[in-house]
Amino acid sequence: MNIEGIYSLYQLMEILSKLCNREEETYKINVYNQNRTYNNCHANHWITGINFDLTFKQVRLQSWGWIGIYFNEETPLICIGFHDEKNWGKTVCNLIKNNTSNVKVGKCTSEPYYEDNAYWFNFEDGKDTYEEEFNKLSLDKQMEQLKSFMDEVFNYIYKLKK
């Protein structure tokens, strides 16, 4: 174990909190509940994240999602999830399920995939491990990459609705 690196988990959650409270051209995002997993139960020893309320402008779409980190593997997984339940992420899940267009996600984002009753988007920095790229960046650059990841996911959803 290297417990000295645990402070990075705190920094990640602080950055995600900031990124989950902003307004962009096509959407507005607010923290809904902190320290919960995507299904709204409390975080446990292998996952932590933030629930958010996502409202898209001009297309009348609102949904709730989750962004966080699974750290039960040697290479942690940062992802965004939309739980396929009414009054949660069902509106986004329906858009993804019924996607007949060729809308692409982006370079920081995996294609959406369905697992555990949710659609997921994984953060990808283009390398096999975060140590090769992401971990070498300054905290500001890491925040920029995470913002790009979120923007790509939300713009993908916006384009599906539009």
C-alpha angles and dihedrals in degrees: 000000000000105000092174088077093061091091086071089066089056090049091050092052091048091052092047090050090054093045090050092059107062146094125231133179096273104024149023123217130193134178109259102181127348126219097023134119122242092271091055097252119127118279115263136202097289105037138039134168150129131272115221140194111226122195121182119210124227094009100064099232128141128178142158123232144163134239123187149104136284106208101175093103130065089251107046119223121227111196149155120230137190113200112222097234134113113264090020124059101327094112091057093042091053091052092052093045092050096043108137096159129088095246109155126206113219147258097282094046137072120224110270115268132186119238135146093005094304141091113239136198117194124211109240124186093186095255133097093240133021088237090069095059123343097052091052093058125094117258090255092053091047089053090050091052093049090048090051090051092052093044091051092052094046094044089050090055091045091053091049090054095042 
